[in-house]
């Protein structure tokens, strides 16, 4: 069973994504901000990270860039999951090392499909 780390400061969004993923056979863990997400990524070595952008402290762009530059975590795919819907945000997220970009509110089927595709790569 693949492990997905959800890094998001919204308990509601975390709950929705956890429920959707767990119903499709994923295991999940959650971090409430970028710093905690970086720590858990290094400790747990998840198969995938779902990363919000707007969070206190270390934001999702910074955390994704750090994950991509760290030999321990660079192979873990990151999907940005955010309310930031501008094309420039999507492009910047991908440049930081994300493999995909989803805009909230996420559609369950799309989230699961993208998660499966990212892990299969």
C-alpha positions in Angstrom: 0.0 0.0 0.0 1.4 3.3 -1.1 2.0 6.0 1.6 0.9 9.6 0.7 2.0 12.5 2.9 -0.4 15.4 2.8 1.2 18.8 3.7 -1.6 21.3 4.2 -2.6 23.7 7.0 -6.3 23.2 6.5 -7.7 20.3 8.6 -10.7 20.2 6.4 -8.7 19.8 3.2 -6.5 17.2 4.8 -9.6 15.2 6.0 -11.1 15.3 2.5 -7.9 14.2 0.8 -7.2 11.5 3.4 -10.7 10.1 3.1 -10.6 10.0 -0.7 -7.2 8.4 -0.8 -7.8 5.8 1.9 -11.0 4.7 0.2 -8.8 3.8 -2.8 -6.2 1.8 -0.8 -3.6 4.4 0.0 -2.2 4.9 3.5 -1.9 8.6 4.5 0.0 10.8 6.9 -0.4 14.6 7.4 1.8 17.6 8.2 0.3 21.0 9.1 3.1 23.1 7.5 6.1 23.0 5.2 8.6 22.5 8.0 6.8 19.5 9.4 6.3 18.2 5.9 10.0 18.3 5.2 10.7 16.5 8.5 8.1 13.8 7.9 9.2 13.3 4.3 12.8 12.6 5.5 11.6 10.3 8.3 8.8 8.4 6.5 10.0 8.4 2.9 6.4 8.5 1.5 5.6 7.3 -2.0 4.0 10.7 -2.8 3.6 14.1 -1.3 0.5 16.3 -1.8 1.7 19.9 -1.1 -0.3 23.0 -0.4 1.3 26.3 -1.2 0.0 28.9 1.2 1.1 27.8 4.7 2.7 29.5 7.7 6.5 29.5 7.9 7.9 27.4 5.0 5.5 27.6 2.1 4.8 24.9 -0.4 7.1 26.3 -3.1 10.0 26.5 -0.6 9.3 23.0 0.7 9.0 21.5 -2.8 12.3 23.1 -3.9 14.1 21.8 -0.7 12.7 18.3 -1.3 13.8 18.3 -5.0 17.3 19.4 -4.0 17.8 16.9 -1.2 19.3 13.6 -2.3 17.2 11.8 0.4 13.9 13.0 -1.0 14.4 14.1 -4.6 12.8 10.9 -6.0 9.6 11.4 -4.0 7.0 12.9 -6.5 5.3 16.1 -5.3 1.9 17.2 -6.5 0.9 20.8 -5.6 -2.7 20.9 -4.3 -3.7 24.6 -3.8 -6.2 27.3 -4.2 -3.7 29.3 -6.3 -5.2 29.0 -9.7 -3.0 31.4 -11.8 -1.0 29.8 -14.6 2.2 31.6 -13.2 1.7 29.7 -9.9 1.4 26.4 -11.7 4.5 27.0 -13.8 6.5 28.1 -10.7 5.4 25.1 -8.8 6.5 22.8 -11.5 9.8 24.6 -11.7 10.4 24.0 -8.0 10.2 20.3 -8.7 6.5 19.3 -8.5 5.4 16.7 -11.0 1.8 17.9 -11.2 -0.5 20.7 -10.0 -4.1 20.5 -8.8 -6.4 23.4 -7.9 -8.7 23.2 -4.9 -11.4 22.1 -4.5 -10.1 18.9 -5.8 -12.3 16.3 -7.5 -11.8 13.0 -5.8 -11.4 10.9 -9.0 -8.9 13.4 -10.4 -6.9 13.3 -7.1 -6.8 9.5 -7.0 -5.9 9.3 -10.7 -3.1 11.8 -10.4 -1.8 10.1 -7.3 -1.7 6.7 -8.9 0.0 8.1 -12.0 2.7 9.9 -10.0 3.5 6.8 -7.9 3.6 4.6 -11.0 6.2 6.8 -12.7 
